[in-house]
Amino acid sequence: MADLLTSLAVVTFIGILAHMLGKILKIPSIVFLLSAGVILGPEVTGIIEPESFGSGIELLVGLSVAIIVFDGGLDIDLRRLRKIQHSILNLITIGMLITAILSSLAAYFILNIPYNIALLLGALISATGPTVITPIIRQVQVNNKVASVLQAEAVLNDGISVILAALVFEWIVASLSGIKAVEFLLMRLSTGVLFGVLSGIIIILVLRNIPLLTDQLARLLTVSILLASFVSAENIGNQSGIMAMAVFGIFVGSSDIPHKETIKNFKEDISIIMLSVIFILLSALLDFDYIAAIGFEGFIFVGMLMLIIRPLAVFISTRTSDLRTGEKIFISAMGPRGVVPASMAVYFSFRLKDLGFVTESENLLGLMFITVITTVILTGISARFIAKRTGVVPMEILIVGGGGVGLALAERFMKRGENVVIIDNKEENCRRAISMGIKAVYGDAENIEILKKAGIKNSKYLVATTDQDNTNLLVCQIAKTKFGFTEDGLVARVSKPENLQAFRDLGIRSISPTIATAVMLDGMVGHPVLFGMCEVSDEGDIIEIRVSNKRVIGKAIKDIRLPEDSLIVMVRRGNRSLIAHPETGLLDGDYVTIIGKLGAVQEAANMIR
């Protein structure tokens, strides 16, 4: 007992250190967790002996996975996924099927393992995992659209892959086929969804109808219902607990309920601890002999999975979506296999060994650990670099006012791939924004707590678009004095032209729609071609971007092959603004203004930054 508690204390402490190190070095902490598990395990130092946990390791892993999957589901709001839910549905059906089939074929021909074990491996690694994807997204901070797709895919496909793997396993040991296989699959899926929905309904009804419920009681109640739902789904529908947790989390994450933020924060803290424990313990289970027996072919298999199979599955699944090419490339690169397939591989290997499939058991375990460790480490190390190169790292923009101007502006930012949050004191405007896939916070923007809730501390820009000049001025002043915004980060709409000077005296960049419209109409009368080119509509765009790509630094504009329908019109160098000419050279730190069609401008910006 003392050894067990000591091991658990060491694992928890090392896990927290790994998360701290990951935050400092800006590398996903899972890289350090895996390394720590291998070093602390019996293959290296022997400080942690997984056998000391006995059968308790299966219980610990099961409960940890349940909490982590639920935490991932909380980050998904179906109301914001309406525009991309087709892509998600394709990824967890067509994408998973492609991955499972091609992975099984690759394992069978490259590794020369039995076809039934190859099918089991393909089913297990057909899913990415929220245990890896969620921490990477939180640390790299990609745009909301990409983050939503990756998180929804990871949370939903974990449960499906567990059920699919269970189906293959039953087929291996019990010769399950035909209508029985279909019944098995449908029973597990329906049981998981049923328990997830029921749990969601119960927690929503309780939290909405018991006014005296404190934050602490709300957290404890949520944990109790979570555990009851997981255990019930596992017992009644064998191996459907993960699916139940995914549905439960999404159900709560898509609802407006009291105590939602405190529940999310609490679950995130618990999931960090659970993530540390299970990744270190599963890494400690690694046996180098299993990997040595597989040889170099195992790494060739993983290379095919990452560089061929995953991109093929993503591009086929999202071929009709509005995701940009850079976003598809980033999603393709983010295909790490997490703790759910690893823990299930451990479970199945134990079962196979008990049934006399010793060699098959070792092959499965060794291949799974090679796949998990390689994909997690490579993805964790490269995520930030790939995000910058594919242009999915957004600006965080806070828009005050969800009326016509604010909503149209938010939609433009979303198309550019930026992260946008709207604050509005009208519920109707918030609902309309959410229906368009835009995050919205209901409340008064003059309230500091509402600004914090909307994420002003992480925002780079605040744009005040209400038709009330006093409100816009006050919100901008609060942003400057309380949250350290500078002149570059504040933009305001001024309804009355006579108030423009007051905004400018306070260092707030501002625009009067009345004056701006008059100037544009005047220009279009005198210079229709020029102003028609500069007109910003649903099809056009204009953006200023910092020059930081080494491939374009030092080059003249004429030597840079920009996309068609895009044009560099101005270069800002220090305090000087230069009209762009073909011979104008770009220096590191310059800011260039690009105009053109919406998609072309974004592609050009990705080449420059």
N, C-alpha and C positions, 0 to 999 in steps of 0.2 A: 504493500500500500504506500509506504514511504517513497519507494522508487518511482511508483506511478505518479505521485504528486510532484516529486522533484522533476521528473521528465516533463510533466505538463507545465510547471512553472518556468523551466528553461525554455521550452518551446514558445510560450507566451511572451516572455521577455525578449527573446531573439526576434520574434515576429514583429514586435513593436519597434525594435531597433531597425529592422529591415524597412519598415514603412517610413521611419524618420530619414533613413539614408536615401530611400527612393525620392522623397520630397526634396531633400537638399540637392541631390545630383540630377534631379528631374529625369530619372529613369524609373519605369514601373517597378514597384517594390517586389513584384512576383519574381523578378530575376534574382533578387537577393534571397527571397524565401526559398526558392529551389536550390540555390547554391548552399544555403545554410543547412537545408535538410540533408543534402548529400554529405556535407562535411561532418555534421553531427551524427550521422547514421553509422551503423555497424561496419559499413564498407570502408570508412576513413578513420574517424576517431572513436566511434562506439559510445559516445556520450549519451546518445538516445537509442534505446532498444525498443522498437515498435512492439516486440513480443511481450514487453512488460505490461502493455495495455490489454493483452488478451483479446477476448471477444468484444471488449469495450471499444476497440478502435472502429469496428463497424458501426456501432451506435453513435459514436462521436462524429464520424464522417457523415453519416446519414443526417443527423440533426444539423450539422454545420452546412451541408449542401442545401437543406430545406430553408434555412435562414438566409443564405446567400442568394438563392434563386428568388425568394420573396423580396429581398432588398432590391434586386435587379428589376423585378416587376414593378416596384413602387415608382421607379424612374420613368415608366412608360405611361403616357396619357393618350388613350385611343382617340380622343377628340383632336389631338394635334397630329395624328397619323393618317388622317383621312386622305390626304393628297399622296401619301407614299405607301399606304397599306397594301396596294397591289404588289409593289416590289417586295414587301415583307412576306406576303402570302406566297409569292413565287419562290423566295429564298428558302422558306421552311418546307416547301413541297418539292418543286422542280429542282431547286439547288441542292437540297439534301439528298434527293434520289440520285442525281448526277454524281455527287460526291461519294455516296455509298457504293454505287455500282463501279465507278472508275477506280476507287480506292481498293475495292475487293479484287478487281482484275489485276491492278498493279501489284498488290501483295501476293497474289497467287503466282504470277509469272516472274516477278523479280525476286521474291523471297522463297519461292518454291515450297510454300506451306499448304496444308490441306485446304481444299476449297471451302469447307464449312467454317474453319477458323478464319479464313480470309473474309468470308461474309460477315462473321461476328465482328471482326476488326473494322470492316467498312461501315457497319452500322454504328459502332461506338464512336468513330472519328468523323462521322457525318455532320456532327454539330460543333459549333464554336461554343465557348462557355462564358457566362456572365461573371464568373469568378476571375477571369482574365480581362475580358473586354471592358467591364465597368471601371476597374482601376485605371486602365490605359486611357479611357475617354476622359476620366476626371483629371488625370494629370496632363494629358496632351491638349485637352479642351478644343475639340474639333467643332465644326458648325452643327447646329441643332438637327438639321436634316440627316446628316451622316450619322450623328450620334444616336438619333432615334432609330434609324434602320439597323445599326449594329447591335444596339441594346435589345430591341424587340426580337431580332433574329436569334441572338444568343439566349435570351430568356425562354423563348418559345421552343427552339429546336432542341434544347437540352432534354426537356421532358419527352419530346417525340423520339429522340435518339435512344433514350433509356427504354422506351416501350418497344421500339424497333429491334434493339439489341436483345431484349427479353424474348421477343418473338423468335428471333434467329436461334437463341440459346435453347428455347423449348423445342424448336425444330431439330436441333442437334441431338438432344438427349431423349426426346420423346417422339421423334418422327412426326412432328406436327405439320400438316399440309392441308391444302384445299380450303374448304369452307371453315374448318376448325381454325386455321391460321387467321382468316378474316375475322371470325368471331372473337378470337383472342385479342387482335389489334383494336377492334371497335370497343370491346369491353374495357380495355385499359384506358383508352382515350376518353370514353364517356365517363368513366368513374373519376378520373382526374379532373375533368372539366366540371362535373357535378359537385364534387367536394370543394373545388376552388370557388365556384359561384355561390354555393351555400354559405361558405365561410365569409365571403365578401358581403353578402346580404346581411348576415348576422351582425358583423362588426359595424356596418353602416347604420343599421337600425338602432343599435345600442348607442353609438356615439352621437347620433342625431337626437335621440329621445331621452337621454339621461343628462339633464343640464348640470347636475352637481358633480359630474365626472371630472376629476383632475387630470393633468397631464400624466402624472405618475400612474394612476389607475388605468388610463387609456393605454399606456405602453404595456402594462402587465396583462391587461385583457387581450390585447393584440397577440402577445406572445403565447398566451394560453390557447386562444383559438387556433393560432398557427400550428402549435404542437398537436392539438387534438385533430385538426384536419389532416395533417401529414400522417400521423399514426393510423387514422381511420382509412385513408386512401391506400396506404401501404398494406394494411391487413385485408381489406375488402377487395381491392383491385391491385393485385400483386405488382409492385414496382410502378404504381401510378402516382405516388406521393409527390414526385418532382413536378409533374404536370399540374397537380392540384396547387402547389405552391406558386408556380408561374401564373396561373389563372387568378389565384387569390391576390397576388401582388399587383397584377395589372388592373384588377377590379377596383382595388383601393386607390391605386395611382390615378385612375381615370375618374374618380369621384371627388366632389367637393364636400368634405366632412370636417367637423371640428377635430382639433389635435393632430391634423395630418402632418404638419411640419415637425412636431415633436416626435411623432412616430417614425418619420423618415430619418431624422437625425439619430434617434436611438438605434434603429435597425442598422444604420450605416456603421455606427461604432461597434455594435456586436459583430457585424459581418467582417469587419477588419480583423477582429480577434479570431473569429472562426476561420477566416481565410488563412491567417498565419498558422494556426494549429494544423489544419488539414494539409496544406501544401508542404509544410516541413515534415509532417509524419509520413505522407505518401512518398516524398523524396527519400526519406530515411529507409523506406522499404526496398529501395533500388538495389538490385544484385548485379554487380558488374559482370558476373559469369553469363547472365542472360543476354546482355548486350554483346559480349564477346562472341557468343554462339551465333548471333544474328549476323555480325560482321558489318562491313562497309555497305552492303546492300540495303541495310536498314536506313542509312542516311540518304541513299539514292531514292528510296521510297518516299521519305519525308520531303526531299527536294521536289519530287514530282507532285506531291500533294500541295505544296506551297506555291510552286511556280507555274503549274499547268492545271491541275484539277480544280483548285479553289478559284483562280481567275476565270476559268471556263464556266464554272457553275454560276459565278456572280454575273458575268456578262450575258449569259443566256437568260438568266432569271430577270435581269433588269433591262433587257433590250428595248422595252417599250416605255420605260420610266422617264421622268424628267431629270434624273441624275446626270450630272456632267461627267465627262470622261475621267477627269481628275478624281471625282468622288468615287466612281466605280473602281478606279485603280486602288484608291486607298482602302475601300471596303474589301477588295480582293486580297490586299496585303495583310489585313487584320483578320486572320483566320487561325488564331491560336486555339489549341485544344486544352480544356481546363480540367478542373478537379472532378467533375461529374463523370466523364469517360474514364479518367484514371481510377477513381474509386470503384466504378462499376467493373473495370477490368480486373481489379484486385478481387472483387467479389466473385466474378465469373471464373477467375483462375483458381480460386479456392474450391469452387464447385466442380470444375473440370478435374482437378487433382483428386478429389474425393471419388469421382466416377472412374478414375483410372487413366484419364487423358493427361499424363504427366508432361510429356514433351509439348503437347499443344498448349498446356497451361503456361509453361515457361516461355514459349514463343509469343503468346498473347501478351503476357506481362512485360516482356522485354521490348516488344514493338511499341506497346502503348507508352512506356516511359521514354523511349527514344523520341516518339512523336510529340508527346507533351513537353518534354524538356526543350527539345530543339525549337518547336514552334513558339513556345512561350518566350524563350530567351531571345531568339532572333526578332520576334515581333516587338518585344519590350524595348530592345535596344534601338530598333529602326523606326519605331512609330513616329517619334517627333520629326525625324528627318524626312520621312515619306509624307507626313502631313504638310510640312512646309513646301515641299516640292510639288505636291498635287494641289495646293491652294485650298485646303479644307480648314486651315486655322483661321477663324473669323475674327472680326472686330466685335466687341460686345457693345451693343447700342441700346440705350434706354430712351423710349419715346413717350413723352407725356402728352396724352390726348389721343383717343382712339376714334376720332371722327373721320371725316372724309380724307383730310390731308394726312393725318397720322397713319391711317390704315393703308392708304396708297403708298406712303413712304415706307412703311414696314414691309409691304409686299415686294417693293423694289429691292430693299435690303436682303430679304429672304432669297430672292432670285439670284442675287449676287453671292449668296452663301454666307451671309453674316448672321450672327446670333442677335435676335431682336426680342425685346420685351416691351409691351405697351402697358401704361398705367392709365386707367380711366375711372371716373366716378360714376359711370353709367353701366349697369350690368348688361344692357343690350349691346353696347359697343364691345364689351369684353367677350360676350358670347359670339358675336360676329367675328372677332379676331381669332378666337379659338377654333371656330369652324373652318377658318382659312389656314389652320396649322400654325398660327402665331401665338406665342405665349403671352398671356395677358394677366394683369393683376388688378383686381377691383379695389378701388379706394381713392383717397384724396392724396395727390402727389405732394401736397404741402406738408404732409405728415411724414416725419423722418422715418418712422417704423415701416411705413408703406414703401418708401424709397429703398430701405434696406432689404425688405422682402423681395423687391423686384430685382435686386442684385446691383445696386448702384456702386457698391464697393469694388466690383469687378468690371464695371463698365468703362469703356474708353471715351464714349461720347454720350452726351445727353442732348436730346432734341425736344424742345418744347413747342408743340404744334396746336395748342388749344386756341380758341378764338377770343380768349380773355387775356389781354396784355398784362394785367396785374398778376395773374396766376403764373404766366410764363416767366415774368421778371422775378417773382419770389422764388420759384423753383430753381431757377438758375443761380440766384444768390445763395440758396441753401447748398446747392451742389458745390459752389466755390468755397464757402466759409466752413462747411461741415465735412466735406468729403474731398477737398483739395483739387477740384477741377480747375484747369487753366483756361485761358481764352480759346485755345485750339480745340478743347473738348466740349465747348458749349455752342449750341446753335438754337436760335429762337425765331418763331414766327411773330410778326408784329402787325396786328390788324389795322391799327390807326397809324398812318405815315408820320403824324406829328410826334409819335412816341419813339421813333427810331433812335433819335439822339440820346435819349435816356438809357437805352440798352447799350449803345456804343460807348457812352461815358463810363459804364460799369464793366467794360471789357467783354461784352457778350456779342458775338457775331450774330447778326440778325438780318432778316429780309422782310420787306413789306410786299405781300402778294399784289397789292394795288399797283405799286410802282413797278414791280418786276414784270407784271403782265403788260403794262403800258409800254415799257422799254422793248419787250419782245415783239409786241404788235407793231410798234414803230419800226423796228428793224426788219420785220418780215415784209413790210410795205416797201421799204427802200432796197433791201437786199434779200430777196426771197430764197435764192439758192443757198447762200451762206447760212441764213438762219434756219432754213429747212434742214440743213445738215446738222446743225447744232441742237435742233429741237429734241428734247428728251421726252420720248413717248413710251408706250409699252414695249416697243421694239428697240428703242435706243438707250444709250447709257453714256455716262461720263464719270470718270474716276481718277483720283490722284493716288499714285502709288510710289513708295520709296524704292529706289534702285539698290538692290542688294545681291542680285545674282551675278556671280563671278563671270559667267559666260557673256554677259552684256556690258560689264564695267569696262570702260576704255574704248568701247566700240562707237562708231558713228551711227546715227539713226538709220542711215541708208543701208548699213551692213547688217541690220537686225531684221530677220524675216518675220515681220508681224503678220498675224492672221488677216485675211481679207476683211474689208468692212471695219477696220480699226485704224486709228491715226493718232500719233503723238503730236499734240499741238503746242505744248508748253513745257518748259523745264524750269523748276524752281531750285536755285542753287544758293543756299544761305538766305540772304535778304534780297537777292535779285531774282527776277522772273524773266526768262529768256524765251523768245518765240522760237519754236523748234524748226530747224532747217535740216535737210538731209545730211549735212556735214557736221551737225552738232554732236559732240561726243558726250556720252553719259558717264558720270563719275559716281563713285560709291557715296551714298548719302543724298544724291539728288532726288527730287520729287518730280515725277513726270505726270502730266495730265493727258489722259487717253479718251478719245470719243469714238463712237461708232455703234454698231449693233450690239445688243445685250450680251450674247454669248461670245462674240468676237472680242469685246472689250475685256471680259473676264479672262479669256485665254491669253490675251496680250499682257494683262496684269500678272498672270502666273509666270510668264516668261521674264518679267522684269524683277519681281521680288525674290 
